[in-house]
Amino acid sequence: MTGTAPPARSTPQRASKLRAIGELLTVPNLGLNLFFALAFLLVATHGRPSPPLAVLILLAFIGARNTGHAFNQIVDRKIDAENPRTRNRPLVTGALSVREAEVVVALNLALFLVSAGLLRIWLPLLAIPALALVMGYSYTKRYSSLTTVCLGAVQALLPAGVYLAVDGTLPLVGWVAVGALVLFGTAFESVHSLGDLDADRAQGLRSLPLAMGRARTPLLVGSLLAGALALLTLYGWTTLGPTPWLLLLAGGIGALIATEVVGLRSARSQLLRLFRLHFAMGGVFLLTMVLFYI
């Protein structure tokens, strides 16, 4: 008696698809905003988030983030094909089809909306303009240099969403956090854009670093990050009080900012290493909040 054996390549193909989905969602970059999500959740709940609340907020964050990343790669696949940095993305190489990427978008969009609805029944209504920003920024680089600021605004949705989920309001201190993330996100995306200056110029795309020039971008990034640090310190002072842990926040992030600005001014610095300093800044912010509450 003989049976039909499964295709020998089924497991490798499945693993390849999973890797391609991971690249589509840029999973390694998840930590950047995850650090801030956890920090704002700790503060908004006074260090005592309930497990169901924390899980739903994290699921909503992951769903919204993944929706934006996957949708952006669908919209930009032709642009990515002409950029040396992005020409190996799965939608360019064919590792994933557009239909498969659309399924990923749909599943993550559903995850976001369901999680938001379980947090508060009316949150999906407020999610509509947020989604318009998360998915719409993909088109802005074709029309405006402020696309970099738009991406900063996308990151600033995070503290607003956390506070709305926790108690249904966005207090003044929440707006301070929003302002900090706009500046931080704009700086982050400005550094990210530096790797695409030649490709963007050739394709007629826009960004703040392209408009200001490579030489002036370190001043732009340093000013944005200094403003973000000032607002994050004010946020910590307002919510935690005059705790010595704020010295860790100001000193740690301040040292990372100085390292980044010096590196940006050096033609020999590796851009990827400077890009990763933003993850460390988020980590210092989260560490400060964790140490305060424990």
C-alpha positions in Angstrom: 0.0 0.0 0.0 1.4 3.4 -1.0 0.5 6.8 0.1 1.1 10.3 -1.3 4.0 11.9 0.5 3.8 15.7 1.2 6.0 17.9 -0.9 9.5 17.7 0.3 9.9 21.5 0.2 6.7 22.4 2.1 8.4 23.1 5.4 11.2 25.2 3.9 8.7 27.1 1.8 6.6 27.8 4.9 9.6 29.0 6.8 10.5 31.2 3.8 7.0 32.7 3.8 7.3 33.4 7.6 10.6 35.1 7.1 9.2 37.2 4.3 6.2 38.3 6.5 8.7 39.2 9.2 10.6 41.4 6.7 7.3 42.9 5.5 6.5 43.9 9.1 10.1 44.9 9.9 9.8 42.9 13.2 13.3 43.9 14.4 12.1 47.5 14.7 9.2 46.6 17.0 11.2 47.5 20.1 11.4 51.2 19.3 7.8 52.0 20.0 7.2 49.0 22.3 9.5 50.6 24.9 7.4 53.7 24.9 4.1 51.8 24.9 5.1 49.9 28.1 6.5 53.1 29.7 3.3 55.1 29.1 1.2 52.2 30.2 3.1 52.0 33.5 2.6 55.7 34.2 -1.0 55.9 33.1 -1.9 53.0 35.5 0.4 54.3 38.3 2.6 51.2 37.9 -0.3 48.7 38.3 -1.6 47.8 34.8 -4.1 44.9 34.9 -3.0 41.9 32.7 -6.1 42.1 30.5 -5.6 45.8 29.9 -1.9 45.4 29.2 -2.5 42.6 26.7 -5.3 44.4 24.8 -3.2 47.6 24.6 -0.2 45.7 23.3 -2.3 43.8 20.8 -3.9 47.1 19.5 -0.4 48.6 19.3 1.0 45.6 17.3 -2.1 45.5 15.0 -1.9 49.3 14.2 1.9 49.2 13.7 1.9 46.1 11.5 -1.0 47.6 9.4 1.0 50.7 8.7 4.3 48.9 7.9 2.6 46.3 5.6 0.4 48.9 3.8 3.4 51.2 3.3 5.4 48.4 1.5 2.4 47.7 -0.7 2.1 51.3 -1.7 5.9 51.8 -2.1 6.9 48.5 -3.8 7.7 50.2 -7.2 9.7 52.9 -5.4 11.5 50.3 -3.3 12.6 48.5 -6.4 14.6 51.5 -7.4 16.3 52.0 -4.0 19.4 50.0 -3.2 18.4 49.9 0.5 15.0 48.5 -0.1 15.2 46.5 -3.4 15.4 43.2 -1.4 12.1 43.7 0.3 9.7 40.7 -0.1 7.2 42.5 -2.4 10.0 43.6 -4.7 11.7 40.2 -4.9 8.5 38.3 -5.2 9.0 36.4 -1.9 5.4 37.7 -1.0 2.7 38.5 -3.5 0.6 41.7 -3.2 -2.4 39.6 -2.3 -0.6 37.9 0.5 0.5 41.3 1.8 -3.1 42.6 1.6 -4.1 39.6 3.8 -1.5 40.6 6.3 -2.8 44.1 6.4 -6.4 42.9 6.8 -5.6 40.6 9.6 -3.6 43.2 11.5 -6.3 45.8 10.9 -8.9 43.4 12.4 -6.6 42.8 15.4 -6.3 46.5 16.0 -10.0 47.2 15.7 -11.1 44.3 17.8 -8.6 45.1 20.5 -9.6 48.7 20.5 -13.3 47.8 20.7 -12.7 45.5 23.7 -10.8 48.3 25.5 -13.6 50.8 25.0 -16.6 50.3 22.8 -16.2 53.7 21.1 -12.4 53.5 20.5 -12.8 52.1 16.9 -14.6 55.3 15.9 -11.5 57.4 17.1 -9.3 54.8 15.4 -10.6 55.9 11.9 -8.6 59.2 11.7 -5.6 57.4 13.4 -5.7 54.8 10.7 -5.9 57.4 8.0 -2.7 58.9 9.4 -1.0 55.5 9.8 -1.8 54.4 6.3 -1.9 57.7 4.6 1.7 58.8 5.4 2.8 56.3 2.7 1.7 58.8 0.1 3.1 62.1 1.6 6.7 61.6 0.5 5.5 62.2 -3.1 4.2 65.7 -2.3 5.8 67.2 0.8 9.0 67.4 2.7 6.9 67.3 5.9 6.4 63.6 5.3 9.1 63.2 8.0 6.9 65.2 10.5 3.9 63.1 9.5 5.8 59.9 10.5 6.6 61.6 13.8 2.9 62.2 14.3 2.2 58.5 13.6 4.5 57.6 16.5 2.8 60.2 18.7 -0.5 58.3 18.4 1.0 55.9 20.9 0.7 57.9 24.2 -2.7 59.2 23.1 -4.0 55.7 22.5 -2.6 54.4 25.8 -4.3 57.2 27.9 -7.6 56.9 26.0 -7.6 53.1 26.6 -6.8 53.4 30.3 -9.3 56.0 31.4 -11.1 57.3 28.3 -9.5 60.8 28.4 -6.4 62.5 27.2 -5.1 64.7 30.1 -2.7 67.6 29.7 0.2 65.4 30.7 -0.8 63.0 27.9 -0.5 65.9 25.4 3.1 66.5 26.7 3.9 62.9 25.9 2.3 63.4 22.4 4.5 66.4 21.8 7.6 64.5 22.9 6.9 61.6 20.5 6.2 63.9 17.6 9.7 65.4 18.0 11.3 62.0 18.8 9.6 60.3 15.8 10.5 63.2 13.4 14.2 62.9 14.5 14.1 59.1 14.1 12.6 59.3 10.6 15.1 62.1 9.6 18.0 59.8 10.5 16.3 57.0 8.6 15.9 59.2 5.6 19.6 60.0 5.4 20.2 56.5 3.9 17.9 57.3 1.0 19.0 60.8 0.0 20.4 59.8 -3.4 17.5 57.4 -4.2 14.9 59.9 -3.1 16.4 62.7 -5.1 16.5 60.5 -8.2 12.9 59.6 -7.9 11.6 63.0 -7.0 10.6 62.1 -3.4 10.8 64.4 -0.5 11.9 64.6 3.2 13.3 67.1 5.6 16.9 66.0 5.3 16.7 66.2 1.5 15.2 69.7 1.8 17.7 70.9 4.4 20.8 69.1 3.1 23.0 66.5 4.6 25.2 69.1 6.4 22.4 70.7 8.3 20.6 67.5 9.3 22.7 66.9 12.5 21.5 70.3 13.8 17.9 69.4 12.9 18.1 66.0 14.6 19.9 67.3 17.7 17.3 70.1 18.1 14.4 67.7 17.7 15.8 65.2 20.2 16.7 67.9 22.7 13.1 69.1 22.6 11.8 65.5 23.0 14.1 65.0 26.0 12.9 68.2 27.6 9.2 67.2 27.2 9.9 63.6 28.4 11.7 65.0 31.5 8.7 67.4 32.1 6.4 64.4 31.6 8.4 62.4 34.2 8.5 65.4 36.6 4.7 65.9 36.3 3.7 62.3 36.7 6.4 60.9 39.0 7.4 64.0 41.0 11.0 65.2 41.6 12.5 61.7 41.8 16.2 61.1 41.4 15.4 58.6 38.7 14.8 61.5 36.4 18.6 62.1 36.5 18.9 58.6 34.8 16.4 59.7 32.1 18.0 63.0 31.4 21.6 61.9 31.7 21.2 58.6 29.8 19.1 60.0 26.9 21.2 63.2 26.8 24.4 61.1 26.4 22.9 59.1 23.6 21.7 62.3 21.8 25.2 63.8 22.0 26.7 60.5 20.6 24.2 60.6 17.7 24.8 64.2 16.8 28.6 63.8 16.9 28.2 60.6 14.8 26.0 62.4 12.2 28.6 65.1 11.7 31.2 62.4 11.0 31.3 61.1 7.4 32.8 57.8 8.7 30.1 56.9 11.2 27.8 54.0 10.3 24.3 55.2 9.8 22.8 51.9 11.1 24.6 52.2 14.4 23.3 55.8 14.9 19.8 54.6 13.8 19.9 52.1 16.7 20.6 54.7 19.3 16.9 55.7 19.2 16.1 52.2 20.4 18.5 52.8 23.3 16.8 56.1 24.1 13.4 54.4 24.3 15.0 51.7 26.5 16.4 54.3 29.0 12.9 55.9 29.2 11.3 52.6 30.0 14.0 51.6 32.4 13.5 54.9 34.3 9.8 54.2 34.7 10.3 50.5 35.7 12.9 51.4 38.4 10.7 54.1 39.8 7.7 51.8 40.3 9.6 48.9 41.7 
